[in-house]
Amino acid sequence: MKLDLLDYASKQVRNRETFLLNYGNDFGVFDYLIKALYSNWSRLGKGKDKNGYSQAGLLLFANILTRHAIFGFQHIASYQSFLAWLTFRPGLEAFLILGNFVEDPKNAKIWKERHSNRKAYQKAFSGKSLVSKSFLRSHEIQKVLSRLNDDFMHPNPDFTYRDMSMRNHGSSFLLEIQFFDVSPVIHEAHLLAYLNLLEIIATESENLVKKLFGEIHPDPLPKPSFESVARSRASELSAKDPVAKKVMEELGLWNFKYFA
């Protein structure tokens, strides 16, 4: 394996420039969604909720969500989709933990004392325990987190073989490891999956903050639906490649059976 780190770094820069040329509108969607997250969650630090309690502690997790959403998108923009999900994963988990705290504030104490009571922590914050009533689509989002754990965190066979290939090279074998997306279709599928999932999270965030603090008038941001705008693109990609369809369904929660 031969790797030129300077060449690798320069490709990242070129890829981001190419991404802006190819997907400028999608970059604008991402910018809008990040601003929507910030606008909604910032209300937690501006006063008390409808019951007179401070929810400022939840900002810790809202900030992790937003920060890692940005980190992950940088990898999408570099045509490194596999790194996007790995990087976004802590933000997704922070979002679900936040929902757990809202549903049962006692979970905050369990979270804080995880070193002294590991069993209680694992019971409260593992697997389906992260599904809460705080978010309407919490169950679906937890499934995405589980898929990220399976497909992007551990060097199991799917992880190991996904970005490498082997071929004969004379009397020896040549092992090729990909550092960037090879298929434009698969890369765009990851892009649409990422943006659709983030829109779902932004909507769930808005609904929870309104539940805690009440409506705000006028709404701070308009509400264009990325899912409705990108529906035809997503359908075309899903028809081109079954892997692209799987990416969008399992990671981005696209539901193609309603598109017919």
C-alpha positions, 0 to 999 in steps of 0.5 A: 500500500502506497500513500502520499499524504500531501496528495490525499490532503489536496484531493480533499480540498479539490473534492470540496470545491467539486462538491460545491459546483455539483451540489450547491443547492444541497449545501444551501439545504444543509446550511438551512438545517443547521440554522434551524437546529441552532434557532430551535435549541437556542431557546433552551438557554433563554428562559424557563419552560412552560412549567417553570423549569430550566432546560439549559442542561440539554444544550450540551447534547444539542450542541453535540448534535449540531457540531457532529452534523457539521463534521459529518457533512464535511466528509460528505462534501469531501466525497468520503461518505463512509466517514460522514456517518462515523463522525455523525454518530455521536451527534445522533446518540446525543439527540436520543439521550436528550430525548431520554432526559426529557422523558425521565429526568432521573436518567440524567443522574444515571448518565452522570454516575455511569462509572459508579453504576455501569449496569444502570447506565447500560440499561438506560442508554443501550439499544432500544432504551434510547427510544423515548416518547420525546420524539415521534420518530425516535424508534426509527432514529434509534434503528439508524444509530444501531445500523451505524454501530453495525456498519461503520464502527467495527471491522466486521466483513461488511466494513472490511470489504466495502472500500477495498478490492484485491486483484492479481499483480503478476505473481502477487496480489495488489490490495487497493483501499479507497479513501474516497467515494468511487460511485457518484450514484452511491455518494449522492445516495449518502448525501440525500440520506444525510440531508433527509435524516437531518431534516427529520431531526430538525423537525423533531427538535422543533416539535420538542422545543415547542412542547417544552416552551410553547409556540413562538410567533412568527416562526424564526425560519421558513419550512421548505421540505427537502424530502418533497423537493428531492423526492424525484432525485431519490426515486431515480437513484433508488431505481439505478442501484439497489445499494443506493436505495438501501443507503437512503432507506436504512440511513436516511429513512426515505420511504419509497413505497409511498412515492408510487 
